[in-house]
Amino acid sequence: MRTIEAQPKLVEQVTKAILEEISGGRLRPGTRIIQEQIAKELGVSRQPIQQALLLLRNQGILQDAPGRGLLVAPLDLTYVRNMYDMRAVIEGLACRRAAELNAKTAKSKGPALIRAGRKAVANNDVPAMVAADMAFHAFIYELSENPLIAPTMETHWTSTQRVMGEVLMRDEQPRNIWDQHDTMLQAISTGDGETAEALGRRHISEAADFMIQRLREVNGAGASQSDEVAATSRA
């Protein structure tokens, strides 16, 4: 873990650092969280650690350990499916509004984000791939000029970041989503809101199918029966 300097948003930084450890596979499901160790590695006091851990517990990333303390929670496939269903609707809206309001900005600034994403995939750099994906979608939220989208998506992105890390670490040839991102950007850049919305929704729905299939392969018999029912109902 990297050392973090004291800043007003210290708890947010600590939360991000812990989540990166989880999504990067260094803190696996079932791993007990040791506050003293995290505080030492990040170079901060225990108070922001405790606040960050509480936030992650409330988001379902961590859960109570037997006896006392916290541990990294296993991924719940039913929750993952529901989360992606929510994302599909909101992402579609963001893409439509971005196209309607800021096509020129998308055209001028978007290609750099596409290049960064392709570079991360070419380097097989999982943290960079996750960061590039988040940056691209955050860019669309900004272009939508809807101030409710980014805060609404924040909790979903916490779980998405973990899902992406879990899957990407296990894929020898990570799925390249940047052709889809490029197509979405082209629709936004030309001001085609209807197409942009459809592409945004499809992108997230396909990501959900891919991620859940990979997680099911990893979990094997651990996939819940409720998730099987949910998946069947979508077929």
Buried (B, 14 or more C-beta within 10 A) or exposed (E): BEEBEEEEEBBBBBBBBBBBBBBBEEBEBEBEBEBEEBBEBBEBEEEBBBBBBBBBBEBBBBBEBEEEEBBBBEBBBBBBBBBBBBBBEBBBBBBBBBBBBBBEBBBEBBEEBBEBBBBBBEEEBBBBBBBBBBEBBBBBBBBBEBEEBBEBBEBBBBBBBBBBBBBBEEEEEBBEBBEBBBBBBBBBBBBBBEBBBBBBBBBBBBBBEBBBEBBBEBBEEEBEEEBEEBBEEEE
